[in-house]
Structure formats: structure tokens, C-alpha cells
Amino acid sequence: MEFDTKQVNRKLARIATPIAIQGVVSATLSMIDNIMVGFLGETELAAVGVGSQLFMVHYLVLFGILSGSATFMAQFYGTRDMANIRKVIGFDFTLLAGLGVFFFILTMGATGTIISIYTEDPAVKALAMQYVRINAVSFLLLAVSAPLEMAFKATQQVRIPMIVSAAVFITNITVNYILIFGKLGAPRLGVAGAAIGTLSARIVEVVLNGYCGFRSSNEFRGSIPSFFGWDPELVRRVIKNATPTTINEFFWGFGQSMYVAAFSRISTTAYAAYQAANAIFNIFNFAAFSIGDAALILVGEKLGEGDMEYTWKLSKHLIKAILVVGMIIGTIAIILSGPLSGVFRLTEAGQMYTKYIIIVFGATMAADLYNGLQIAGILRAGGDTRFAMIAEMSCVWLIAIPLAFIAALVWQMPVHLALLVTRIEIFIRAAIVTKRYISKKWMNTVIEDL
């Protein structure tokens, strides 16, 4: 097939725009949660940030499983094999149900021990434990909604997750407002109210995704039994592909939580600033990473069709797009760092740190997005998940995390400079994945003979 740049850009915009809107809504939701709780004080804001760490680790493991199986969904979509797409979804349901049960039991049985990893502040710890225990049911709910959401994206029905995320946003904001601050005659629950708001939103997410997944207009609709009865060879290949992505995302997520452990030991103000900056910057980050999600979908589809020449040209075009987007959005973030740092109700020092952290994120955004496109998009689309895992895990755990603790505890740097030191690994990782990309060893058709 001839490579038509305009046609590719139109298709990229059609797929990436709804994903970007969904990402912005999700990130804004996180930020507004933090803003609402932030009005209660730095301790409450830090508590929600610490309490969210286990949910982040769970979500990243979940994403690793789904990202590995999405390779198959996207390539099956290239051949319009909906029967096998349903079987991959059903297998994801089963895996994520087991994962959800494990995290639910772990959370309810060892909340205090887990929270102690991230903070030594008794007030922060008490509130974080409250937040985690209320919200623990979300682990089980995501086992249903997340596979359907990934399937909608892989089959290019990207408007559905966008609409669902808007409904989730409205639910969370409404319940948060009522229960955090005690409005409309409800009790003032503070951090507990934020947890109930998040849980309510997850329930709405399950209901809407389930409805859209089984309605007649959905491309992969089918009877419930058609999602099960998996072919052993398909299961073997999905597990082989998804295991590295799952390990990758778990240790990447655990690594991000180690930054929290390092930075929270500088001071509660320093961590509150890091949490605030993260919430703000995620708006920019999720919007830009929509191109990475689109890459897995588009590149996977073409690999499924077996068109290697077109796939190579498409991947190069996506790299150019992500670098341009990264530079533009990173620059905007830096320009707006001052006003954005004042969104949260932080001390003067907290606002200053927040501004500087946003600047660090913005300055390194293009390189960060490039890595995300390569690892979570292009390499995974071709089933090159083992190499992606090794590249990312080695850089995060052997370079970034040791530097975070050394900068915070030994060199006693302020939080924004400690963060800047850890970002060195991004450029090392970029060099590693670029060499792999050029080799073309990632260009594989994983659904062959299925």
C-alpha cells in the first residue's frame, strides 16, 4: 500500500484525538481530586498522594497485561478476526480478576505496612490508610471495565472510552464535592469522601463499558461463552507477549512509587509539591501520550496485514509527530508553570517547588514521550516486549532510583533538583531503544498461523 501522509494524519487525528480527550479528562479528574483535597491542607493532599501509590502500581500491572494482549487485538483487527479478539478479551477478564482479588486481599490485610513504605508522618499515614481501604473495591471493578476499554481502542472505536470517561468525570466530581466538603446535607468526610467519589466513578465506568461492549453496534460483540474457550496456542502466545509488559509495568510503577519514598523524606511540603506538579503535568502528559496509544493500534493493524514497508514508514512518521508534540507541549507547560503552581493551596515554598518541578517535566518531555512511543507503542505493537522490558527496567532501577535516593538523602538536594538528576536516565533509555528500532527486529506478526 502506498504511504499517504495526509491520509495517515487524518487517521492519526481520528484515533488520537478521542484518546487524548479521554486522557485529559482522566488526568484532570486526578488533578481536581487533588485540588479538592488540597483545600483541606497539605497533610490531606499528601495522604491522597501516598494512598494512591498502590492503586498506581495495580493499574500499571493491569496496563502491562492489557498492553501485551493489545498487540494481538490490534493485529487481529488488521485481519478483522473478531472471534479471536473476543477470546483475548475473555482471557484478560480472567487474568485481571485474579490480579484484582490479590491486590484487594493484600490491601485490606496489610494497609499500614504498605503505607509505611511511602511515609513516616503519622497524620499522613492515618488518612492514607482510610483512603486505601474505602477504595480497595476498585481493584475488582477494573477487571471488568479495563479489558473492554482496551478492546474499544484496539478496534478503533475510540469515541466510546472518551464518552465513558466524561461520565466518570462528572460522577467523581459530583460525589467528591458533596462528600469532601459536606454539601447538600451530607457529612463532611474529607479524604474518605474523595475515596467514595473515586469508587462511585469506577462503578459507573463498569456499567457503561459493559453496556457498550454488548450492544448490537459494537464490532466485537458476541455471546458471553464466545469470550472464553481459548485456543491453547493463543493463550501461550498472549502470555509470552504479556509477561514482559506486565513485569515491565509493575517494576516501572513500583519505581515511580520509589520516587515518592525518596522525595517524601525530604519533607511533607516537598512531596506535596511533587504530587501537585504530577497531577498538573499529567494533563499535558496524557494528551501527548495519545499518539503512543495510537501507535500501538495503527502499527499493530498494519503488522497484522503483513505490510512491513508501510509499517516502517508509518513508524517513522509517528516518531516525528511525537517529538514535535513533545516540544510544543513541554514549552507550553514551562510557560504556564507559574500560574499552574498556584492552583493548589500550598505554602509559598510548596508553590515554588511545584513551579520548578513542572519546568523540569516540561524540559524533558519530548525525550520522555519518545521513549513512551517506542516502548509502549512501536516495540509492543510488533511483540518486541522482552527487549522493551529490559531497556526500561534497567534504566529506571539501575540509574534513576539510586540517583533519587542519593540526591534526596545524601546530597540533600531540593526536590526539583533531585527530580532533575533522575531524568538523566531518560536520555540513556532513548539511545538504547533507538538502536533497537533501527535494527527492525521489532517488526513481527504475532498472530501468524492462529
Secondary structure by P-SEA (a helix, b strand, c coil): ccccaaaaaaaaaacaaaaaaaaaaaaaaaaaaaaaaaaacaaaaaaaaaaaaaaaaaaaaaaaaaaaaaaaaaaaaaacaaaaaaaaaaaaaaaaaaaaaaaaaaaaccaaaaaaaccccaaaaaaaaaaaaaacaaaaaaaccaaaaaaaaaaccaaaaaaaaaaaaaaaaaaaaacccccccccccaaaaaaaaaaaaaaaaaaaaaaaaccccccccccccccccccaaaaaaaaaaaaaaaaaaaaaaaaaaaaaaaaaaacaaaaaaaaaaaaaaaaaaaaaaaaaaaaaaaaaaaaaacaaaaaaaaaaaaaaaaaaaaaaaaaaaaaaaaaaaacccccaaaaaaaaaaaaaaaaaaaaaaaaaaaaccccccccaaaaaaaaaaaaaacccaaaaaaacccccccaaaaaaaaaaaaaaaaaaaaaaaaaccccccccccc
